């Protein structure tokens, strides 16, 4: 069982990451720089949520790899969609 202290720390990390994403949007950065920062933060948040809140950290590694393939596919589709916008 994971402790409340760990869940609180994960919540704080997710909250800070979301706040940084909003600040990046309003910072007036170059499109690709802002896009890269937001993608990295989003991937980190997705890994945290999948690992602890969906309990993948405690599952067999094969299931974790399967979910990682889905995450990589979603990232590839996001990059392809953003490229087509320009």
N, C-alpha and C positions, 0 to 999 in steps of 0.2 A: 504494500500500500504506500502510495506517495503521500508525503506530509503536506499539511496546509501551508507550511512555510515555502515549500518548493512551488506550489501552485500560485502563491502570492508573488513570488519572484518572477515566474513566467508571465503572470498578468502584467506586472510592472514593465517587463521587457517588451511585451506586445503593445502596451499603451505608449511607451516611449517611441517605439518604432513607428506606430501610426502617427504620432505627433510629428516625428521627423519627416514622414512622407508628406504631410500637409504643409509643413514649412518649406520643403523642397519645391512643391507646386507653386508657392508664392514667392520664391527666391529669385525668380527671373533668370534661371540658369539656361544654358544651351539645351535644346530639346533632348539630344542624345545623352548628355550628362545627367539630366534629371531623370530620363527614362532608365538609364543604367542604375542609378541610385535606388529608384523606386522598385525596380525588378529585384535587385539584391535584397532589399529590405523585405519585400513581399515573399521571396523564396525562403528567407530565414524565418519569417513568421509562419509560413506554411509548414516548414519542418518542425517547428516547436509545437504547433497545434496537432500535427499528425503524430508526433512522437509521444506527447504526454496526454492530450485530451482525447485522442483516438486510440491510445494505448499501444501504438506500434512499437514503442521502445521495448515492450515486454513480449512481443510476438516473435515467432521464428524469423530469421533473417530473410528467408525466401519471400515472405509476405512484404517485408520492408522493401526489398528490391523491386518487387512488382509495383508497389505504390510509387517508388522512385521513377520507374519508367513512365508512369502516367504523369508525374510532375514534369519530367523532362519533355514529354510530348506537349503538355500544356504550355510550357515555356517556348518551345519551338513554334507553336501556332501563334502565340502572342507576338513573338519576334517577326514572324512572317506577316501578320496583320499590321503591325506598326510600320514595317517596311513598305507595304502597299499603300499606306496613307500618304507617304511622301512622294 
